[in-house]
Amino acid sequence: MIKRPAIASAIQTGLERSRVVALIGPRQCGKTTLAREFVPPDSLNYFDLEDPIGLARLDEPMTVLRDLRGLIVIDEIQRKPDLFPILRVLCDRAPLPARFLILGSASPELVRRSSESLAGRLETISMGGFALAEVGASAQQSHWLRGGFPLSFLAASDQDSSAWRKNFIQTFLERDLPQFGVRIPAATILRFWTMLAHYHGQIWNATEPARSLGISEPTARRYLDLLEGVFMVRQLQPWYANLKKRQVKSPKIYFRDSGLLHHLLGIHSALELQTHPKLGASWEGYVIEEIFKAVAPDEAYFWATHNGAELDLLIVKQGHKFGVECKRVDAPRLTPSMRIALEDLGLEHIAVIYPGDRRYPLAERVTAVPLDALASPDASWEKILMGAE
């Protein structure tokens, strides 16, 4: 079993200071496995709402929950949204006899209901598949190809991994989305999702997908928001300030999991990935997601002007601005865009992430940083973003 100490520590810290901790993320990303480290599944304090028995136990939730003590885990809580007002009552007891760890697939409805009912009582922790730091630098190529979903990454072969991802996508479209109240035909969402794979790493423009699917542009944007809300894609918003340059003001689209991206692009092996036209975009998105996991930025954007200057990632961390460039080259060099970004955006430093094995300066406040640095057990955001040894 691959341990996930950083997330486990965040949950433990959250439970010490908050009455309710919500662990949200996509299906099959490991939430249940992690929760069972805190409360065993055969405990009276564990409720799995995908299990008919667990669901039946909460037919009278106040009666069942009010006498329990310690930590209570409720898995897939979006299946019973009427629990949120009851949790609010139970959390307001004094002295407090129990705390709650609630798990849910990344349903926007779940977040909305919990924030309304549990305002001031809830801490939310988001998680995805395995991070590079969890699987180790030696597994980087497999991690990139297969993605971070545990059953995809740990499959016995690339063929088994691809088969798992195919079944995951089918189940997600046919079962999971309808459970979230989505009434869009599965075939329509699959076509849209596949089209998004070709937008990976590009500026979003709703016109072409809407025309291809025969839908309106607002409907296309609603589909995009839906897939973002369940952690399948990321809309990286643009940074634009009052500069004397025309700046891009539409988001960039990235898949949150490289394995799902590759499957929808028809990439099933390392050789197919190395020869695919989206190789560079795939690597850029992979690096960006690993930066998010390793750095946990307070805010994140991309930056681009209509004159061609651009920055892959602008991160705000503890009130300071840093830049990240993703370069899949043997030896990255300083570019005019980096110089412009340093000056125009007031960046403290730019880290140029590349697949090499040596850290070296490109210029003052610009450092080439190996991707393996993100896998180091003692990696810190300062070492990554500031190029420090």
C-alpha positions in Angstrom: 0.0 0.0 0.0 1.2 3.5 -0.9 1.1 5.7 2.2 -0.3 9.3 1.9 1.1 11.0 5.0 0.6 14.6 3.9 -3.2 14.2 3.4 -3.5 12.0 6.6 -1.7 14.7 8.6 -4.0 17.4 7.1 -7.0 15.4 8.2 -5.7 14.9 11.7 -4.9 18.6 12.0 -8.3 19.5 10.7 -10.1 17.2 13.2 -8.2 18.8 16.1 -9.4 22.3 15.3 -12.7 21.8 13.5 -15.9 20.0 14.4 -16.4 18.6 10.9 -13.8 17.8 8.2 -15.0 17.2 4.6 -12.6 15.2 2.5 -13.7 15.7 -1.1 -12.4 14.4 -4.4 -13.3 12.3 -7.4 -14.5 8.8 -7.2 -11.8 6.1 -6.7 -9.1 8.5 -5.7 -8.5 6.8 -2.3 -10.7 8.8 0.1 -12.3 5.6 1.7 -8.9 3.9 2.1 -7.6 6.9 3.9 -10.7 7.3 6.1 -10.4 3.7 7.2 -7.0 4.5 8.8 -9.0 6.7 11.3 -12.1 4.5 11.8 -12.2 0.8 10.8 -15.1 0.0 8.4 -16.6 -2.6 10.9 -17.0 0.1 13.6 -20.3 1.4 14.6 -18.9 4.9 13.9 -18.4 4.1 10.2 -21.2 4.7 7.7 -20.8 3.8 4.0 -23.8 5.3 2.2 -23.1 3.3 -0.9 -23.7 0.1 1.2 -27.4 -0.5 1.6 -26.8 -1.5 5.2 -25.0 1.7 5.9 -27.7 3.7 4.2 -30.4 1.9 6.2 -28.6 2.5 9.5 -29.2 6.2 8.9 -32.9 6.1 8.2 -33.3 7.8 11.6 -30.0 9.7 11.7 -30.6 11.8 14.9 -31.4 8.6 16.9 -28.4 6.8 15.6 -25.7 9.5 15.7 -26.5 11.4 18.9 -25.2 8.6 21.2 -22.0 7.9 19.3 -18.7 9.2 20.7 -15.3 10.0 19.2 -14.8 10.2 15.5 -17.7 9.4 13.1 -17.0 8.8 9.4 -19.8 9.2 6.9 -18.7 8.1 3.4 -20.4 9.3 0.2 -22.4 11.8 2.1 -23.9 13.4 -1.1 -26.2 10.4 -1.2 -28.0 11.7 1.9 -28.0 15.5 1.7 -30.6 15.8 4.5 -27.9 14.9 7.0 -26.3 18.3 6.9 -28.8 20.1 9.1 -28.6 17.3 11.6 -24.8 17.5 11.6 -25.1 21.1 12.4 -27.3 20.3 15.5 -24.9 17.6 16.6 -21.9 19.8 16.2 -23.3 22.5 18.4 -23.6 20.4 21.5 -21.5 21.3 24.5 -19.5 19.6 25.6 -18.8 18.1 22.1 -19.0 14.3 22.3 -18.1 13.6 18.7 -16.4 15.0 15.6 -17.2 14.1 12.0 -15.2 13.1 9.0 -17.4 13.3 5.9 -16.4 12.0 2.5 -17.9 12.9 -0.8 -17.2 12.8 -4.4 -16.6 16.4 -5.6 -20.2 17.3 -6.1 -20.8 21.1 -6.2 -24.1 20.4 -4.5 -22.2 18.7 -1.6 -20.0 21.7 -1.2 -22.9 24.2 -1.4 -25.1 22.3 1.1 -22.3 21.8 3.6 -21.1 25.4 3.5 -24.6 26.6 4.1 -25.5 24.2 6.9 -22.1 24.0 8.5 -20.7 27.5 8.1 -18.0 28.1 10.8 -17.9 24.4 11.7 -16.5 22.8 8.6 -12.9 22.5 7.2 -12.6 21.2 3.6 -9.7 19.1 2.3 -9.5 18.3 -1.4 -7.6 15.3 -2.6 -6.9 13.6 -5.9 -5.0 10.6 -7.1 -1.4 9.7 -6.1 1.1 12.5 -6.2 4.6 12.1 -7.6 5.9 12.6 -4.1 3.9 9.6 -2.9 4.9 7.2 -5.7 8.5 8.3 -6.0 10.7 9.7 -8.7 11.5 6.2 -10.1 7.8 5.8 -11.1 7.5 9.1 -12.8 7.0 7.8 -16.4 4.4 5.2 -15.3 2.7 7.8 -13.2 2.5 10.3 -16.1 1.2 7.7 -18.5 -1.4 6.0 -16.2 -2.3 8.9 -14.0 -2.7 9.0 -10.2 -5.9 7.0 -9.6 -4.7 4.2 -7.4 -6.2 1.3 -9.3 -5.0 2.7 -12.6 -1.5 3.4 -11.4 -1.1 0.1 -9.5 -2.5 -2.1 -12.3 -0.4 -5.1 -13.4 0.2 -3.8 -16.9 -0.5 -0.8 -19.1 -3.3 -2.7 -20.8 -4.9 -3.4 -17.4 -4.6 0.2 -16.5 -6.2 1.3 -19.7 -9.0 -1.1 -19.2 -9.6 0.3 -15.7 -9.8 3.8 -17.0 -12.2 2.8 -19.7 -14.5 1.3 -17.1 -14.1 4.2 -14.8 -15.2 6.7 -17.5 -18.2 4.5 -18.4 -19.3 4.2 -14.8 -18.7 7.8 -14.1 -20.9 8.9 -17.0 -23.7 6.3 -16.6 -23.9 6.1 -12.8 -22.0 8.8 -10.9 -23.2 11.9 -12.8 -26.9 10.9 -12.6 -26.4 10.6 -8.9 -25.3 14.2 -8.8 -28.6 15.1 -10.5 -27.1 15.5 -14.0 -29.7 14.7 -16.7 -27.5 15.1 -19.7 -27.1 11.9 -21.9 -23.9 10.0 -21.2 -23.0 10.0 -24.9 -23.2 13.8 -25.1 -20.9 14.3 -22.1 -18.5 11.7 -23.4 -18.3 13.6 -26.8 -17.7 16.9 -25.0 -15.2 15.4 -22.6 -13.3 13.9 -25.6 -13.3 17.3 -27.3 -11.9 18.8 -24.2 -8.9 16.4 -24.3 -7.9 18.2 -27.5 -8.2 21.6 -25.7 -5.8 20.4 -22.9 -3.3 23.1 -22.4 -5.1 25.6 -24.6 -7.2 28.7 -24.2 -10.8 27.9 -23.9 -13.2 29.0 -26.6 -16.8 27.7 -26.3 -17.7 28.5 -30.0 -16.2 25.4 -31.7 -17.4 22.7 -29.1 -20.9 24.3 -29.1 -21.1 24.2 -32.9 -19.8 20.6 -33.1 -22.3 19.4 -30.5 -25.2 21.5 -31.8 -25.6 23.3 -28.4 -25.4 26.9 -27.3 -22.2 28.4 -26.0 -23.7 28.9 -22.5 -24.6 25.2 -22.5 -21.0 24.3 -23.5 -19.7 26.4 -20.6 -22.2 24.7 -18.3 -20.8 21.3 -19.3 -17.3 22.6 -18.7 -18.2 23.8 -15.2 -19.8 20.5 -14.5 -16.6 18.5 -15.3 -14.6 21.0 -13.3 -17.0 20.6 -10.3 -16.3 16.9 -10.1 -12.5 17.3 -10.4 -12.1 16.0 -13.9 -10.8 19.2 -15.4 -9.2 22.4 -14.2 -10.0 25.9 -15.6 -6.8 27.8 -14.9 -7.9 31.4 -14.9 -5.9 34.2 -16.4 -4.0 36.9 -14.5 -4.6 40.3 -15.9 -3.6 43.6 -14.4 -3.7 47.2 -15.5 -0.7 46.9 -17.9 -0.2 48.6 -21.2 -0.6 45.4 -23.0 -3.6 43.4 -24.4 -3.8 40.4 -22.2 -5.6 37.1 -22.6 -8.8 36.9 -20.4 -10.1 33.4 -21.1 -9.2 30.4 -19.0 -6.9 27.5 -20.0 -8.2 24.0 -19.8 -6.2 21.1 -18.2 -7.2 17.6 -17.3 -6.7 16.9 -13.6 -5.5 13.4 -14.3 -3.1 12.6 -17.1 -4.2 9.0 -17.3 -7.8 10.0 -18.2 -6.4 12.5 -20.7 -4.4 9.8 -22.4 -7.2 7.4 -22.6 -9.5 9.9 -24.2 -6.7 10.8 -26.7 -6.3 7.1 -27.5 -2.9 6.9 -25.9 -2.4 3.4 -24.3 1.4 3.0 -24.1 4.6 4.9 -23.5 5.5 4.7 -27.1 2.2 6.1 -28.3 2.6 8.9 -25.8 6.1 9.8 -27.0 4.9 10.1 -30.6 1.6 11.9 -30.0 1.1 15.5 -31.1 -0.2 16.4 -27.6 3.0 15.1 -25.9 4.1 18.6 -24.9 0.7 19.7 -23.7 0.3 16.5 -21.7 3.6 17.0 -19.9 2.8 20.6 -19.1 -0.5 19.7 -17.6 1.1 16.8 -15.6 3.7 19.2 -14.2 1.2 21.8 -13.3 -1.0 19.3 -11.3 2.1 18.1 -9.5 3.0 21.7 -8.6 -0.5 22.2 -7.2 -0.1 19.0 -5.0 3.4 19.9 -3.9 3.0 23.7 -3.3 -0.7 24.1 -2.4 -0.8 27.7 -3.7 -3.0 30.3 -2.2 -3.9 31.4 -5.7 -2.9 30.3 -9.1 -3.2 31.7 -12.7 -1.6 31.7 -16.0 -0.5 34.9 -17.9 -0.4 35.7 -21.6 -0.5 38.7 -23.8 -1.7 39.0 -27.4 1.9 40.0 -28.3 3.1 36.5 -27.4 4.5 36.9 -23.9 3.3 34.2 -21.5 3.8 32.4 -18.2 2.6 28.8 -17.7 1.7 29.3 -14.0 1.6 32.4 -11.7 1.4 31.4 -8.1 0.6 33.5 -5.1 2.0 32.0 -1.9 2.0 33.8 1.5 1.5 37.2 -0.2 4.4 36.7 -2.8 4.2 36.0 -6.5 6.2 33.3 -8.2 6.3 32.0 -11.8 6.5 28.5 -13.1 7.5 27.5 -16.6 7.2 23.9 -17.8 9.8 23.0 -20.4 10.2 19.4 -21.7 13.7 20.0 -23.0 17.1 18.7 -22.0 18.5 22.1 -21.0 16.1 25.0 -20.7 17.3 28.5 -21.4 16.1 31.9 -20.5 13.5 33.2 -22.8 12.2 36.8 -23.6 8.9 35.8 -22.1 10.5 35.0 -18.7 12.3 38.4 -18.7 9.0 40.2 -19.5 7.1 38.2 -16.8 9.7 39.0 -14.2 9.5 42.7 -14.9 5.8 43.2 -15.7 4.4 40.9 -13.0 6.8 41.7 -10.2 7.7 38.1 -9.6 10.1 37.1 -6.9 11.4 34.1 -8.8 10.7 31.8 -11.7 11.2 28.1 -11.5 11.6 26.4 -14.8 10.6 22.7 -14.3 12.2 20.3 -16.7 12.9 16.5 -16.9 16.6 16.7 -16.2 18.5 15.9 -13.0 20.4 19.1 -12.3 19.4 22.3 -10.7 21.1 25.4 -12.1 20.5 29.2 -12.5 19.4 30.6 -15.8 19.6 34.2 -14.7 19.1 36.3 -11.6 15.8 35.1 -10.0 15.3 32.3 -12.7 16.3 28.7 -11.9 16.0 25.4 -13.8 14.5 22.9 -11.4 14.3 19.1 -12.1 10.8 17.6 -12.0 12.2 15.0 -9.5 12.5 17.8 -7.0 8.8 17.6 -6.5 9.2 13.9 -5.5 11.7 14.6 -2.8 10.4 13.7 0.7 11.8 17.0 2.1 10.6 19.1 -0.8 9.1 22.4 0.3 7.4 25.2 -1.6 10.5 27.4 -1.1 12.8 24.8 -2.6 10.5 24.4 -5.6 9.4 28.0 -6.3 12.6 29.8 -5.2 15.1 27.3 -6.7 16.7 26.9 -3.3 18.9 23.8 -2.6 
